[in-house]
Amino acid sequence: GLETAVANTEKNLANARELFSSYLDSVFNKQGDGWSKTNLGKEIDLLTGYAFKSKGYTDASDGIRLLRGDNIIQGAFRWKNCKKWPKDNAAQYSDYHLQVGDIVLAMDRTWVKAGIKYAQVSESDLPCLLVQRVARLRPESNLSAEFLKYLVGSKKFTDYVLSIQTGLSVPHISGKQINDFEFYRPSISDQSEISSNMIEMESNIQRLESIYQQKLTALAELKQSLLQKAFSGELTAEKAENRMSKAAA
């Protein structure tokens, strides 16, 4: 009964995530009224990072974080144990300072089994500097940052990356290949509406994921408790059924 409950919960969790992916696909695989065919190169300012030398790294608490490909996961950053650059030496690299709303994309191992390695910069991520083999995508006036974020996180972009990345040991993409990605661009007002719908749906999906994760944790704890009682001889079939009924509820 426990294994069935776990399997069903994991299936519900996967279905919740698939629901959001399906919605993204439905948006980016269509051409709406007034949508213009374009490519990223026409809609963004793309910059690749600087080759900061490791001998210049610092452990100072006020050091500026260096954004490398290893710091980017699927839609988020992982700053633990990140490298830093001296604050008093950062001004000369002003071109590589990131801004709120920038989309960053790992150019080496852009796609891994968990998905595309991309994220959007928020206030809490700053200040940080862009390192080589990471691309910064900054939208121009006809493209909103939120719409660009969802575009880069879409299956359409994932399929494109998988079709053009080169290299066996370290698959990678180039700045030109990023710029060449074609898509249909809605009007700014349509982009705003689409992004608002995505934000709301994403929030609901995250809420569902939290509920399912809590249920998986509870089921794991129940299993451990039942096993302990079984081995100690305290468990009866009637008690086990009662516990299962409460867990299923």
Steps between C-alpha positions, in 0.01 A plus 500: 500500500785736583676428172179567309446829684858608426469404132173693465644808668812492283276469193295801613822696551622412151160588353508843664838575345389364164195726507718811511732368228201425279371853543840642404501280190155617400613863517831477317395252234230720354479820299242736646337790322753777443796293617821573308752236397842602629813365668667575829781693335248767393333521840776485761837639594717190543829508690732213589704515818857595580784258576572599858830346613480268798808659659293815547222332699435614855348354818407844635143527626437806282630332184284515187353164399613357168222339300630183335313223323523286816296761687201461265238227531150468351342843545707591806846567643708303750742739666644263760881497480500745208820676396545871576686797355647787709251783538765770454599347166151450357429847355722442196272209399185712493384343171476163674290614797158337480168679550161403638299323229800375301467142375818293525570176317783249546679450169676179607274206584208732429266203525529231766253229594317737735453755220642824359743686727359852503375753755378855542698743714319650800602768750618235746751365244681834466767610479656236279728484197454298183769236437604347168284225347190658650274712280303800621175561310364851558171571319463802274189720493277255309555208738413476868740336746230267634398382155867442412548295818213268414614479137848383602344251742265356239518163327531686170831651610611172659441313174696768316797470736503122469502531121795742476731436796843361409776320687500151648670534839362851564199579278481875438331774301622831363372854524414496131291186544309664784433806283383280211215344700174584321161556663180698460493820705163624629430866563618639832143499632456136401836414656386661825176300501678175417762559768234581761321174421826309524592659833158410644516145368857456620399618847212249511724220377759581767227490764392157378860380492544612861189305605615186319852527642358532851287191439803304376689600815208394719473164321873439541476577873198271532682218325797536735267502801314190381823313434631579848176380657494190281852396602423568866181293485273796584319510167175321426314485170213706646734777621681508166172537313394787729832679439470452126145637500616816678798542262282456192267769631 
